[in-house]
Amino acid sequence: MDLKNKPWHDKVSHYSQIGGIETSVLDNGAGRGTRIAWINTGTGLRYKVVIDRAMDIVDAFYQQYSLAWISHNGVTAPRYSLNKGLDWLQTFGGGLVTTCGLSHVGGPESDEYGERGLHGPISNSPAEIITIQQPDLRTGDLHMSISGLIRQTSVLGDQLILKRTISGTLGEASIRIQDEVINEGNTVAPHMLLYHLNFGWPLVNEGAEICWKGSWQPRAGNPDIIFREGNNYKVCSAPLDSHSGGSEEAAIIDPEADASGWCTCGVYNPELQIALSVRFKKAQLPVLTNWQHWGKGEYVMGLEPGTHPPTGQAKARREGNLIYLQPGERRQYELQFGILNTPDAIRQFRTALSSTTHN
């Protein structure tokens, strides 16, 4: 339905009849006491922002179809202390967006600069909400947003702040994430950021297409069963016995940008006749990782735009590409999600992402 011409005029008393943002607190299970916000776009696209976990997005639905993979953990309360080794997995809920960083992405490691757990602590950090804007039907302003501050700080140490705004427009099946990472300390701080996007059934299913374009190489340590020449690694697999437990594969991609500097990736499900598009700026997020884990009962495909591949701070420092934020320095990032549900839009999306090159 096109809402731009105010078809609700004289027929609706409150914006929530069409959509908007609703905040609440979970009261049961491992997530008890955790603040969330449900955002309803009025188009069939609705999703849950977990305020107490870096404002990450967990559940996401379009019409009756779930878009995201939810782990066995589901939503859990944040535990910032879980920042050693593989502790991160104890509270990893999956979901449409899990934020990794702000100073390390990749496996656990330790060196003369300190000890770093898997993917860093930011997703175990609660947000301080600073604004919520609801749509205003009376003025025709259909914009809505929620903004917050998430702190990764230590006394006498690094002082990194993530300022996040998640926004959309009533009547549009889209999500926009605008992030700003700020060094509020008085010393130089290392910085890495990765968006762990986790897609699940029924969007991800046997025969669904994994869509991205660019040169790629298998991640070091892969068994190279999926990501190898001659295998169709861009079509979702059936559940695999070989992916029981921690087995997985990933490709590190140099995504191709369009003339305006935007990269696109996503998923197309021909059975559902919908595609989910993800767009990001190459200048901000130059690396894309495609994670595939087809375990029985843990069936997930990830697309992960990042400042670096998930290979850790130590390797980035050795290779000379670790980002250092000066005191007061800020860096901006943007992600755009969109649902495509018309033949023309889906055709253009697939055509634009139809070729890849193996390095």
C-alpha positions as CSV (number, residue, x, y, z in Angstrom):
1,M,0.0,0.0,0.0
2,D,1.3,3.5,-0.9
3,L,1.1,5.6,2.2
4,K,2.5,8.8,0.8
5,N,-0.9,10.1,-0.2
6,K,-2.3,9.7,3.3
7,P,-4.9,7.0,2.6
8,W,-5.6,6.8,6.4
9,H,-7.0,10.3,6.5
10,D,-9.9,10.5,9.0
11,K,-9.7,6.8,9.5
12,V,-6.9,6.1,12.0
13,S,-6.5,7.5,15.5
14,H,-3.0,6.3,16.4
15,Y,0.1,5.6,14.3
16,S,0.5,2.1,15.9
17,Q,-2.5,0.9,13.9
18,I,-0.2,1.1,10.8
19,G,3.3,0.7,12.3
20,G,5.9,2.4,14.4
21,I,8.3,1.6,17.3
22,E,7.3,-0.2,20.5
23,T,9.7,-0.7,23.4
24,S,9.4,-3.3,26.1
25,V,11.3,-5.5,28.5
26,L,11.6,-9.3,28.2
27,D,10.4,-11.1,31.4
28,N,11.3,-14.7,31.0
29,G,14.3,-17.0,30.2
30,A,17.9,-16.1,29.5
31,G,16.8,-12.7,28.2
32,R,14.8,-11.7,31.3
33,G,15.2,-7.9,32.0
34,T,16.5,-7.2,28.5
35,R,15.2,-4.1,26.8
36,I,13.9,-4.5,23.2
37,A,12.2,-2.5,20.5
38,W,9.8,-3.9,17.9
39,I,9.8,-1.9,14.7
40,N,6.9,-2.4,12.3
41,T,7.2,-0.8,8.9
42,G,3.6,-1.3,7.9
43,T,4.6,-3.4,4.9
44,G,4.9,-6.8,6.4
45,L,8.5,-6.1,7.4
46,R,8.9,-6.1,11.2
47,Y,12.0,-6.7,13.4
48,K,13.3,-6.7,16.9
49,V,16.0,-4.4,18.1
50,V,17.7,-5.6,21.3
51,I,18.6,-2.4,23.0
52,D,20.7,-4.1,25.7
53,R,22.8,-5.8,23.1
54,A,24.3,-2.9,21.1
55,M,20.9,-2.3,19.5
56,D,21.5,-5.4,17.3
57,I,18.6,-6.8,15.3
58,V,17.6,-10.4,16.1
59,D,14.1,-11.5,14.9
60,A,13.1,-10.2,11.5
61,F,10.1,-11.2,9.4
62,Y,8.6,-10.3,6.1
63,Q,4.9,-11.3,5.9
64,Q,4.9,-14.8,7.4
65,Y,8.5,-15.5,6.5
66,S,11.4,-15.4,8.9
67,L,14.5,-13.8,7.4
68,A,17.1,-14.4,10.2
69,W,18.6,-17.4,11.8
70,I,18.2,-17.5,15.6
71,S,20.7,-19.6,17.5
72,H,19.9,-22.0,20.3
73,N,20.6,-19.2,22.7
74,G,17.9,-16.8,21.5
75,V,18.0,-13.4,23.1
76,T,20.1,-13.3,26.2
77,A,21.0,-10.6,28.7
78,P,24.3,-8.8,28.0
79,R,27.4,-10.1,29.8
80,Y,30.2,-7.8,29.0
81,S,32.7,-9.9,31.0
82,L,32.4,-12.7,28.4
83,N,35.3,-11.4,26.4
84,K,37.9,-14.2,26.5
85,G,38.5,-17.1,24.2
86,L,35.2,-18.4,22.7
87,D,33.0,-16.9,25.5
88,W,31.2,-14.8,22.9
89,L,29.4,-18.0,21.6
90,Q,27.7,-18.4,25.0
91,T,25.4,-15.4,24.3
92,F,25.5,-15.2,20.5
93,G,21.9,-15.1,19.4
94,G,22.4,-15.0,15.7
95,G,19.8,-12.7,14.3
96,L,19.7,-10.3,11.3
97,V,22.6,-8.1,12.7
98,T,25.2,-8.9,15.3
99,T,27.9,-6.2,15.7
100,C,31.5,-7.4,16.0
101,G,34.3,-5.1,17.3
102,L,35.0,-2.3,18.0
103,S,38.7,-3.0,18.1
104,H,38.9,-6.7,17.2
105,V,37.0,-9.0,14.8
106,G,38.0,-12.7,14.4
107,G,39.0,-15.5,16.7
108,P,40.5,-15.3,20.2
109,E,44.1,-14.1,20.4
110,S,46.7,-12.8,22.8
111,D,49.9,-10.7,22.2
112,E,51.8,-7.9,23.7
113,Y,48.9,-5.6,23.1
114,G,46.5,-7.7,25.3
115,E,44.1,-10.6,25.2
116,R,41.1,-10.5,22.8
117,G,38.1,-12.8,22.8
118,L,36.2,-13.9,19.7
119,H,34.7,-10.8,17.9
120,G,35.1,-8.4,20.8
121,P,32.7,-7.2,23.5
122,I,30.5,-4.7,21.8
123,S,27.5,-7.0,21.2
124,N,27.4,-7.7,24.9
125,S,27.0,-4.0,25.7
126,P,23.8,-2.2,26.5
127,A,22.8,1.1,24.7
128,E,21.8,4.4,26.3
129,I,18.7,5.4,24.2
130,I,18.9,9.1,23.3
131,T,16.0,9.5,20.9
132,I,13.0,7.7,19.5
133,Q,11.1,9.3,16.7
134,Q,7.7,7.9,15.8
135,P,5.8,8.5,12.5
136,D,3.5,11.5,12.6
137,L,0.3,10.8,10.5
138,R,-1.1,14.2,11.1
139,T,1.8,16.0,9.3
140,G,2.5,13.1,6.9
141,D,6.0,12.6,8.3
142,L,6.4,8.8,7.9
143,H,10.0,8.7,9.1
144,M,10.8,6.7,12.3
145,S,14.0,6.1,14.1
146,I,15.7,4.9,17.3
147,S,19.1,6.2,18.3
148,G,21.5,5.2,21.1
149,L,25.0,5.2,22.5
150,I,27.0,2.0,23.1
151,R,30.2,2.3,25.1
152,Q,33.3,0.1,24.8
153,T,35.4,1.8,27.4
154,S,37.9,1.1,30.2
155,V,39.3,3.4,32.8
156,L,42.8,4.5,31.8
157,G,42.2,2.6,28.5
158,D,40.5,2.9,25.2
159,Q,37.3,5.0,25.1
160,L,35.3,3.9,22.0
161,I,31.7,5.0,21.5
162,L,29.3,3.5,19.0
163,K,26.5,6.0,18.1
164,R,23.8,4.0,16.3
165,T,20.6,5.1,14.6
166,I,18.2,2.5,13.1
167,S,15.6,4.1,10.9
168,G,12.9,3.5,8.3
169,T,9.9,4.9,6.6
170,L,6.3,3.8,7.3
171,G,5.2,2.1,4.1
172,E,8.7,1.1,2.9
173,A,10.0,-2.5,3.4
174,S,13.5,-1.3,4.3
175,I,15.9,-0.8,7.3
176,R,18.7,1.7,7.5
177,I,21.5,1.5,10.1
178,Q,23.8,4.5,10.5
179,D,26.7,4.1,12.8
180,E,29.4,6.4,14.0
181,V,32.4,5.2,16.0
182,I,34.0,7.8,18.1
183,N,37.3,7.8,20.0
184,E,36.5,9.8,23.1
185,G,39.8,8.9,24.8
186,N,43.0,10.8,24.9
187,T,45.1,8.2,23.2
188,V,45.1,6.5,19.8
189,A,42.8,3.4,19.7
190,P,42.8,0.4,17.3
191,H,39.5,-0.1,15.4
192,M,37.9,-2.9,13.5
193,L,34.2,-3.4,12.8
194,L,32.2,-6.2,11.2
195,Y,28.4,-6.7,10.7
196,H,27.6,-10.4,11.3
197,L,24.4,-10.8,9.2
198,N,22.8,-14.2,9.8
199,F,20.1,-15.4,7.4
200,G,17.9,-18.5,8.1
201,W,15.0,-20.6,7.0
202,P,12.7,-20.1,5.2
203,L,14.5,-17.3,3.4
204,V,17.6,-19.5,3.3
205,N,16.6,-22.9,2.0
206,E,17.8,-25.5,-0.4
207,G,18.1,-23.8,-3.8
208,A,18.0,-20.3,-2.6
209,E,20.7,-18.1,-4.2
210,I,23.5,-16.4,-2.3
211,C,24.1,-13.1,-4.1
212,W,27.3,-11.2,-4.2
213,K,29.8,-10.0,-6.8
214,G,33.6,-9.7,-6.5
215,S,36.9,-11.6,-6.5
216,W,37.2,-14.0,-3.6
217,Q,39.5,-16.5,-1.9
218,P,38.7,-19.2,0.7
219,R,39.4,-18.4,4.3
220,A,42.6,-19.9,5.6
221,G,41.8,-23.2,7.3
222,N,38.8,-24.1,5.2
223,P,38.3,-27.7,4.3
224,D,37.6,-26.3,0.8
225,I,34.6,-28.5,0.1
226,I,32.2,-25.7,-0.6
227,F,34.5,-22.8,-1.7
228,R,36.3,-24.4,-4.5
229,E,36.3,-24.2,-8.3
230,G,33.6,-26.4,-9.9
231,N,31.3,-26.2,-6.9
232,N,28.2,-24.0,-6.9
233,Y,29.0,-22.2,-3.6
234,K,26.3,-19.6,-4.3
235,V,23.4,-21.9,-3.9
236,C,22.2,-22.9,-0.4
237,S,22.9,-26.5,0.5
238,A,20.7,-29.0,2.2
239,P,21.7,-29.7,5.9
240,L,25.0,-31.4,6.0
241,D,26.2,-34.1,8.4
242,S,29.7,-32.8,7.8
243,H,28.7,-29.5,9.3
244,S,27.8,-31.0,12.7
245,G,29.4,-29.2,15.6
246,G,31.9,-26.4,14.6
247,S,32.4,-27.3,11.0
248,E,31.9,-24.4,8.6
249,E,33.4,-22.6,5.6
250,A,33.9,-19.0,4.6
251,A,35.1,-17.0,1.6
252,I,36.7,-13.6,1.9
253,I,35.4,-11.4,-0.9
254,D,36.6,-8.1,-2.4
255,P,33.1,-6.8,-3.2
256,E,32.6,-4.9,-6.5
257,A,31.1,-1.5,-6.1
258,D,28.8,0.3,-8.5
259,A,29.5,3.7,-10.0
260,S,28.3,5.5,-6.8
261,G,30.5,3.4,-4.5
262,W,27.8,1.1,-3.1
263,C,28.2,-2.7,-2.9
264,T,25.2,-5.0,-2.8
265,C,24.8,-8.6,-1.6
266,G,21.8,-10.6,-0.3
267,V,19.6,-13.7,-0.8
268,Y,17.0,-14.6,-3.4
269,N,14.5,-17.4,-2.7
270,P,12.7,-18.4,-5.9
271,E,10.1,-20.5,-4.0
272,L,9.1,-17.5,-1.9
273,Q,9.6,-15.0,-4.7
274,I,11.4,-12.5,-2.5
275,A,14.9,-11.3,-2.2
276,L,16.6,-9.5,0.6
277,S,19.1,-6.9,-0.5
278,V,21.9,-5.5,1.7
279,R,23.9,-2.4,0.5
280,F,27.0,-0.9,2.0
281,K,29.7,1.6,1.0
282,K,32.9,0.1,-0.3
283,A,34.9,3.0,1.1
284,Q,33.6,2.3,4.6
285,L,33.4,-1.5,4.5
286,P,35.8,-2.9,1.9
287,V,35.6,-6.6,2.8
288,L,32.7,-9.0,2.6
289,T,32.8,-12.5,4.2
290,N,30.4,-15.2,3.2
291,W,30.0,-17.7,6.1
292,Q,28.2,-21.0,5.4
293,H,27.3,-23.4,8.2
294,W,24.7,-26.0,7.1
295,G,24.5,-28.0,10.3
296,K,21.3,-29.9,11.2
297,G,19.3,-27.7,13.5
298,E,22.0,-25.0,13.1
299,Y,21.3,-24.1,9.4
300,V,22.6,-20.6,8.7
301,M,24.3,-18.5,6.0
302,G,26.1,-15.3,6.9
303,L,27.1,-12.3,4.9
304,E,29.5,-10.0,6.8
305,P,30.5,-6.6,5.6
306,G,33.5,-5.3,7.5
307,T,36.5,-3.0,7.7
308,H,38.6,-6.2,7.7
309,P,38.1,-9.9,7.3
310,P,37.4,-11.7,10.6
311,T,41.1,-12.7,11.0
312,G,41.9,-10.6,14.0
313,Q,43.7,-7.5,15.2
314,A,47.1,-9.1,15.4
315,K,47.1,-10.0,11.7
316,A,45.8,-6.6,10.6
317,R,48.6,-4.9,12.6
318,R,51.2,-7.2,11.0
319,E,49.9,-6.5,7.6
320,G,49.7,-2.7,8.2
321,N,46.0,-2.2,7.6
322,L,44.7,-1.9,11.2
323,I,42.7,1.3,11.6
324,Y,43.8,3.7,14.3
325,L,41.4,6.3,15.6
326,Q,43.1,9.5,16.9
327,P,41.6,11.2,20.0
328,G,38.3,12.8,18.9
329,E,38.3,11.0,15.5
330,R,35.0,9.7,14.1
331,R,34.2,7.1,11.4
332,Q,30.8,6.6,9.8
333,Y,29.2,3.4,8.5
334,E,25.9,2.7,6.8
335,L,23.9,-0.4,6.0
336,Q,20.7,-0.6,4.0
337,F,18.3,-3.6,3.9
338,G,15.5,-3.9,1.5
339,I,12.9,-6.4,0.5
340,L,12.4,-7.0,-3.2
341,N,9.1,-8.7,-4.2
342,T,8.5,-7.7,-7.8
343,P,9.8,-9.7,-10.8
344,D,11.5,-6.6,-12.3
345,A,13.3,-5.6,-9.0
346,I,14.4,-9.2,-8.4
347,R,15.6,-9.6,-12.0
348,Q,17.7,-6.4,-11.7
349,F,19.1,-7.5,-8.4
350,R,20.2,-11.0,-9.7
351,T,21.6,-9.6,-12.9
352,A,23.8,-7.1,-11.2
353,L,25.3,-9.8,-9.0
354,S,25.6,-12.6,-11.6
355,S,29.4,-13.0,-11.9
356,T,32.4,-13.6,-9.5
357,T,36.1,-14.3,-9.9
358,H,38.2,-16.6,-7.8
359,N,41.6,-15.2,-7.0
